[in-house]
């Protein structure tokens, strides 16, 4: 019987068989938790920032060139999903890996190839067209130590979803997605000790962080295939309609449609993010905070369009149902916001977490949503409930 051993990622070699990455299925871009390594898979594991993984060594017969030994569930780590279409989880994790690598390359002063971003944005667009809400829900699953690249992917996805709702043409949607993935590229020029500081920034540190908008835009201006839209969104996503944003203090008509969209999307995702010093607002609370700034920081009509786009109870929201159960929203119901598709996870009356989750469509009207819940009151996270599939009925 083969015994798995934990080894450093730097020592991985093609032919080894991964049995445990040390992170959950929802936090890596592979189709399975166990698979045989090739060079591409090793590079993707390095991009995750893992230090060790558990592997089986290459079998002797494989090393000698004979027929490879089979392992249960073995298939190429980078293979496309067996089902038709795009796997939302896989493409989300691929996008995060690409943006993480992009930021490292910019930080190191190396040349950047935009083609990888274009390819993954095309796949994100396909996933949005097939199952938008599942892609938005996956944006809620994130770790505490990867804020910048996770946020960039979420902004790209939300911008494309918002643009689709506003009936923008396909080429414009693609450029919005690319601009979203690049919008925080200036963070690569901010010292790591400031970006990863596990506490609130001092006023001096905050001024350094604010420079990322200008530095990112200037870097994009030097990129041969950067579009004008990419530059504008990188430079202006922290501007505000009342002129109280940065870096230029632009007002009103000086800010175009895409910048106004990016301002809303960027704040929404930042408010809902989990960080070392901030547990994150619920999606409903984040929308309420944004609506308080209507007519001052944000465009009134666009804010309401954004809410209609993602739903009153956006995917990933923890809600209390009228029958006493708690559930995580999987898919918004735009025609009847109080009756979304949900994953039932907890019996609040008995304070008992369910062993088997149940996905339910509330559209029949028998049970509805009474309101959203603060996850901080409970001993489980909605993100973890999304990461674990429902049990088959």
C-alpha positions as CSV (number, residue, x, y, z in Angstrom):
1,X,0.0,0.0,0.0
2,X,1.4,3.4,-1.0
3,X,1.9,5.9,1.8
4,X,1.3,9.6,1.1
5,X,3.9,12.0,2.2
6,X,3.9,15.8,2.6
7,X,6.5,17.6,0.6
8,X,7.4,21.1,-0.2
9,X,5.7,22.6,-3.4
10,X,9.2,23.5,-4.6
11,X,10.0,19.7,-4.7
12,X,7.0,18.6,-6.7
13,X,7.7,16.7,-9.9
14,X,5.6,15.4,-12.8
15,X,4.2,12.0,-12.2
16,X,3.5,12.4,-8.5
17,X,-0.1,11.9,-7.5
18,X,-1.7,14.6,-5.2
19,X,-3.9,13.3,-2.5
20,X,-4.4,16.4,-0.4
21,X,-3.7,20.0,-1.3
22,X,-4.5,21.2,2.2
23,X,-7.3,23.5,1.0
24,X,-10.9,22.8,0.2
25,X,-12.3,22.0,-3.2
26,X,-13.8,25.5,-3.5
27,X,-10.4,27.2,-3.0
28,X,-8.4,25.6,-5.9
29,X,-8.8,25.5,-9.7
30,X,-8.7,21.8,-10.2
31,X,-11.6,19.6,-11.1
32,X,-10.7,17.0,-8.3
33,X,-9.0,17.1,-5.0
34,X,-6.8,14.2,-6.1
35,X,-5.0,14.0,-9.4
36,X,-1.7,13.2,-11.2
37,X,0.8,16.1,-11.6
38,X,2.1,17.5,-14.9
39,X,4.2,20.6,-15.3
40,X,1.2,22.9,-15.8
41,X,-0.5,21.6,-12.6
42,X,2.7,22.2,-10.6
43,X,2.8,25.8,-11.8
44,X,-0.9,26.3,-10.8
45,X,-0.2,24.9,-7.3
46,X,2.7,27.3,-6.9
47,X,0.4,30.2,-7.9
48,X,-1.9,29.2,-5.0
49,X,0.9,30.1,-2.6
50,X,0.8,26.7,-0.9
51,X,3.9,25.6,1.0
52,X,3.3,21.8,1.2
53,X,1.0,19.2,-0.3
54,X,0.5,15.5,0.3
55,X,1.5,13.2,-2.6
56,X,2.2,9.7,-3.6
57,X,5.6,9.4,-5.4
58,X,5.7,8.3,-9.0
59,X,5.2,4.5,-9.4
60,X,8.4,2.6,-10.4
61,X,6.7,1.3,-13.5
62,X,5.7,4.8,-14.6
63,X,9.3,6.0,-14.1
64,X,10.5,3.1,-16.3
65,X,8.2,4.1,-19.1
66,X,5.6,1.3,-18.8
67,X,1.9,1.7,-18.7
68,X,0.9,4.2,-16.0
69,X,-0.8,2.9,-12.9
70,X,-4.4,4.0,-12.5
71,X,-5.6,5.9,-9.4
72,X,-9.2,6.4,-8.5
73,X,-10.5,9.6,-10.1
74,X,-7.3,10.2,-12.0
75,X,-7.5,12.6,-15.0
76,X,-5.5,15.5,-16.3
77,X,-5.5,18.2,-13.7
78,X,-6.2,20.9,-16.3
79,X,-8.8,19.1,-18.3
80,X,-12.1,20.7,-19.2
81,X,-15.1,19.7,-17.2
82,X,-16.9,16.6,-18.3
83,X,-20.2,18.4,-18.6
84,X,-20.9,20.9,-21.4
85,X,-20.2,24.6,-20.9
86,X,-17.9,26.2,-18.4
87,X,-17.5,25.1,-14.8
88,X,-18.0,28.3,-12.8
89,X,-15.8,27.2,-9.9
90,X,-12.9,26.2,-12.1
91,X,-12.9,29.4,-14.2
92,X,-13.2,31.5,-11.0
93,X,-10.1,29.9,-9.5
94,X,-8.3,30.1,-12.9
95,X,-9.0,33.8,-13.0
96,X,-7.7,34.3,-9.5
97,X,-4.5,32.4,-10.4
98,X,-4.0,34.6,-13.4
99,X,-4.5,37.8,-11.6
100,X,-2.3,36.7,-8.7
101,X,0.5,35.9,-11.2
102,X,-0.1,39.1,-13.1
103,X,0.5,41.2,-9.9
104,X,3.6,39.2,-9.1
105,X,5.0,39.9,-12.5
106,X,4.2,43.6,-12.4
107,X,5.8,43.8,-8.9
108,X,8.9,42.1,-10.3
109,X,9.1,44.4,-13.3
110,X,8.6,41.6,-15.8
111,X,6.7,41.9,-19.1
112,X,3.1,41.0,-19.0
113,X,1.1,39.2,-21.6
114,X,-2.6,40.2,-21.7
115,X,-3.6,37.1,-23.7
116,X,-4.2,35.0,-20.6
117,X,-6.5,37.6,-19.1
118,X,-8.4,37.8,-22.4
119,X,-8.9,34.1,-22.5
120,X,-10.1,33.8,-18.9
121,X,-12.5,36.8,-19.3
122,X,-14.0,35.1,-22.3
123,X,-14.6,32.0,-20.2
124,X,-16.0,34.1,-17.4
125,X,-18.4,35.7,-19.9
126,X,-19.5,32.2,-21.0
127,X,-20.1,31.2,-17.4
128,X,-22.1,34.4,-16.8
129,X,-24.3,33.7,-19.7
130,X,-25.0,30.1,-18.6
131,X,-25.3,30.6,-14.8
132,X,-24.7,34.1,-13.6
133,X,-25.9,33.6,-10.0
134,X,-23.6,30.7,-9.3
135,X,-20.7,32.7,-10.5
136,X,-21.7,35.6,-8.3
137,X,-22.1,33.3,-5.3
138,X,-18.6,31.8,-5.9
139,X,-17.2,35.3,-5.5
140,X,-18.3,35.1,-1.9
141,X,-15.9,32.2,-1.3
142,X,-12.5,33.7,-0.6
143,X,-9.6,33.5,1.8
144,X,-8.3,36.2,4.1
145,X,-4.9,36.4,2.5
146,X,-5.7,37.0,-1.1
147,X,-7.8,40.1,-1.0
148,X,-6.3,42.0,-4.0
149,X,-6.5,39.3,-6.6
150,X,-9.8,37.9,-5.4
151,X,-11.3,41.4,-5.3
152,X,-10.0,42.1,-8.9
153,X,-11.7,39.0,-10.2
154,X,-15.0,39.8,-8.4
155,X,-15.0,43.4,-9.8
156,X,-14.4,42.0,-13.3
157,X,-17.3,39.5,-13.0
158,X,-19.7,42.1,-11.4
159,X,-18.9,44.7,-14.1
160,X,-19.7,42.1,-16.8
161,X,-22.9,41.1,-15.1
162,X,-23.9,44.7,-14.6
163,X,-23.1,45.5,-18.2
164,X,-25.2,42.5,-19.4
165,X,-28.1,43.8,-17.4
166,X,-27.7,47.2,-19.0
167,X,-27.6,45.5,-22.5
168,X,-24.1,46.7,-23.4
169,X,-22.7,45.0,-26.5
170,X,-20.4,41.9,-26.3
171,X,-17.1,43.7,-27.1
172,X,-17.8,46.3,-24.5
173,X,-18.6,43.6,-21.9
174,X,-15.4,41.9,-22.6
175,X,-13.4,45.1,-22.2
176,X,-15.2,45.8,-18.9
177,X,-14.2,42.3,-17.6
178,X,-10.6,42.9,-18.6
179,X,-10.6,46.3,-17.1
180,X,-12.0,44.9,-13.9
181,X,-9.2,42.3,-13.6
182,X,-6.6,45.0,-14.2
183,X,-8.3,47.8,-12.2
184,X,-6.2,47.3,-9.0
185,X,-2.9,46.6,-10.8
186,X,-1.4,49.7,-9.1
187,X,-1.5,47.7,-5.8
188,X,1.6,45.9,-7.2
189,X,3.5,49.1,-6.5
190,X,2.3,49.4,-2.8
191,X,4.7,47.9,-0.2
192,X,3.6,44.4,0.8
193,X,3.8,45.2,4.5
194,X,1.1,47.9,4.0
195,X,-1.1,45.7,1.8
196,X,-1.0,42.8,4.2
197,X,-1.1,44.8,7.4
198,X,-3.4,43.0,9.9
199,X,-5.0,46.2,11.2
200,X,-6.1,49.6,10.1
201,X,-3.7,51.8,8.2
202,X,-2.2,55.0,9.5
203,X,-3.0,58.2,7.6
204,X,0.5,58.1,6.0
205,X,0.0,54.5,5.0
206,X,-3.4,55.3,3.5
207,X,-1.9,58.1,1.4
208,X,0.6,55.6,0.0
209,X,-2.3,53.2,-0.8
210,X,-4.2,55.9,-2.6
211,X,-1.3,56.3,-5.1
212,X,-2.2,52.9,-6.5
213,X,-4.9,54.4,-8.8
214,X,-2.4,56.8,-10.5
215,X,0.4,54.3,-10.6
216,X,-1.8,51.6,-12.1
217,X,-3.1,53.9,-14.8
218,X,0.4,55.1,-15.7
219,X,1.6,51.5,-15.9
220,X,-1.3,50.6,-18.2
221,X,-0.5,53.5,-20.4
222,X,2.9,51.9,-21.1
223,X,1.3,48.5,-21.9
224,X,1.1,48.1,-25.6
225,X,-2.3,46.5,-25.8
226,X,-4.1,48.3,-22.9
227,X,-7.4,49.9,-23.9
228,X,-8.4,53.4,-23.0
229,X,-11.2,51.9,-20.9
230,X,-8.7,49.9,-18.8
231,X,-6.8,53.1,-18.1
232,X,-9.9,55.0,-17.1
233,X,-11.2,52.4,-14.7
234,X,-7.9,51.9,-13.1
235,X,-7.4,55.6,-12.6
236,X,-11.0,56.6,-11.7
237,X,-12.7,53.8,-9.7
238,X,-12.1,55.7,-6.5
239,X,-13.5,59.0,-7.8
240,X,-17.0,60.1,-6.5
241,X,-19.7,62.2,-8.1
242,X,-19.4,64.9,-5.5
243,X,-15.7,65.4,-6.1
244,X,-14.6,63.8,-2.8
245,X,-12.9,60.9,-4.4
246,X,-9.3,60.4,-5.6
247,X,-6.9,60.9,-7.3
248,X,-8.2,63.9,-9.2
249,X,-11.4,64.8,-7.3
250,X,-13.5,64.6,-10.5
251,X,-17.1,65.5,-10.4
252,X,-20.4,64.6,-12.2
253,X,-20.2,64.7,-15.9
254,X,-16.4,64.3,-15.9
255,X,-17.1,60.6,-15.0
256,X,-18.4,58.3,-17.8
257,X,-20.8,55.4,-17.5
258,X,-18.1,52.7,-17.0
259,X,-16.3,54.7,-14.3
260,X,-19.7,55.2,-12.5
261,X,-20.4,51.5,-12.7
262,X,-16.9,50.6,-11.5
263,X,-17.2,53.0,-8.5
264,X,-20.3,51.1,-7.3
265,X,-19.0,47.6,-8.0
266,X,-15.6,48.3,-6.3
267,X,-17.2,49.6,-3.1
268,X,-19.8,46.8,-3.0
269,X,-17.2,44.0,-3.2
270,X,-14.8,45.8,-0.8
271,X,-17.5,46.2,1.8
272,X,-18.5,42.5,1.6
273,X,-14.8,41.2,1.7
274,X,-13.4,39.4,4.7
275,X,-10.1,40.8,5.8
276,X,-7.9,40.4,8.9
277,X,-9.3,43.6,10.5
278,X,-12.8,43.5,8.9
279,X,-15.3,40.6,9.0
280,X,-17.2,42.0,6.0
281,X,-20.7,43.4,5.7
282,X,-23.5,41.2,4.4
283,X,-24.5,41.9,0.8
284,X,-27.7,43.5,2.0
285,X,-25.9,45.7,4.4
286,X,-23.4,46.7,1.7
287,X,-26.2,47.7,-0.6
288,X,-27.8,49.8,2.2
289,X,-24.5,51.6,2.8
290,X,-24.2,52.4,-0.9
291,X,-27.8,53.7,-1.2
292,X,-27.1,56.2,1.6
293,X,-24.5,57.8,-0.7
294,X,-26.9,58.1,-3.7
295,X,-26.7,61.5,-5.3
296,X,-23.5,62.3,-3.5
297,X,-20.9,59.6,-4.2
298,X,-22.9,57.4,-6.6
299,X,-25.3,57.8,-9.5
300,X,-28.9,57.3,-8.3
301,X,-30.2,55.4,-11.3
302,X,-27.1,53.2,-11.6
303,X,-27.3,52.2,-8.0
304,X,-30.9,51.0,-8.4
305,X,-30.0,49.2,-11.7
306,X,-27.1,47.4,-9.9
307,X,-29.5,46.3,-7.1
308,X,-32.0,45.0,-9.7
309,X,-29.1,43.3,-11.5
310,X,-27.8,41.3,-8.4
311,X,-31.1,41.1,-6.5
312,X,-32.4,42.4,-3.2
313,X,-30.9,39.3,-1.6
314,X,-27.7,38.7,-3.7
315,X,-26.2,35.2,-4.1
316,X,-24.3,34.3,-1.0
317,X,-26.7,36.2,1.4
318,X,-27.7,34.3,4.6
319,X,-31.4,34.6,5.0
320,X,-34.1,33.5,7.5
321,X,-37.0,31.7,5.9
322,X,-40.6,31.9,7.1
323,X,-40.5,28.3,8.3
324,X,-37.7,29.0,10.7
325,X,-34.7,27.7,8.7
326,X,-31.7,29.6,7.6
327,X,-30.5,29.4,4.0
328,X,-27.9,30.8,1.7
329,X,-29.2,32.4,-1.5
330,X,-28.1,30.6,-4.6
331,X,-30.1,32.5,-7.3
332,X,-32.0,35.8,-7.1
333,X,-35.6,35.9,-8.1
334,X,-35.9,39.3,-9.9
335,X,-39.7,38.9,-10.4
336,X,-40.3,38.1,-6.8
337,X,-37.3,39.1,-4.6
338,X,-38.6,37.4,-1.5
339,X,-38.7,34.0,-3.1
340,X,-35.1,33.2,-4.4
341,X,-33.5,29.8,-5.0
342,X,-31.7,28.9,-1.8
343,X,-29.6,26.2,0.0
344,X,-31.2,25.4,3.4
345,X,-28.4,24.8,5.9
346,X,-29.6,25.4,9.5
347,X,-32.6,24.9,11.7
348,X,-32.7,28.2,13.7
349,X,-35.6,27.1,15.9
350,X,-33.4,24.2,17.4
351,X,-30.1,25.9,16.6
352,X,-29.1,22.7,14.8
353,X,-26.9,22.7,11.7
354,X,-28.2,20.3,9.0
355,X,-26.1,17.3,8.1
356,X,-27.6,17.3,4.6
357,X,-28.1,20.6,2.9
358,X,-31.1,21.0,0.7
359,X,-31.4,23.2,-2.4
360,X,-34.9,24.7,-2.7
361,X,-36.6,27.0,-5.2
362,X,-39.0,29.2,-3.2
363,X,-40.8,30.4,-6.3
364,X,-43.9,28.3,-5.4
365,X,-44.6,30.8,-2.6
366,X,-45.2,28.4,0.2
367,X,-42.1,29.5,2.1
368,X,-40.5,33.0,1.7
369,X,-37.6,35.1,3.0
370,X,-38.4,37.1,6.2
371,X,-35.1,38.9,6.1
372,X,-31.3,38.7,6.0
373,X,-29.2,37.3,8.9
374,X,-25.8,38.5,10.2
375,X,-23.5,35.5,9.8
376,X,-21.5,36.8,12.8
377,X,-24.4,35.6,15.1
378,X,-23.9,32.0,14.0
379,X,-21.1,29.5,14.2
380,X,-20.9,28.8,10.5
381,X,-20.1,30.9,7.4
382,X,-22.4,31.1,4.4
383,X,-19.2,30.8,2.2
384,X,-18.5,27.4,3.7
385,X,-22.0,26.3,2.9
386,X,-21.6,27.3,-0.7
387,X,-18.3,25.4,-0.9
388,X,-20.0,22.2,0.2
389,X,-22.5,20.8,-2.3
390,X,-26.0,20.0,-1.3
391,X,-26.8,16.3,-0.6
392,X,-28.7,14.6,-3.4
393,X,-32.4,14.3,-2.6
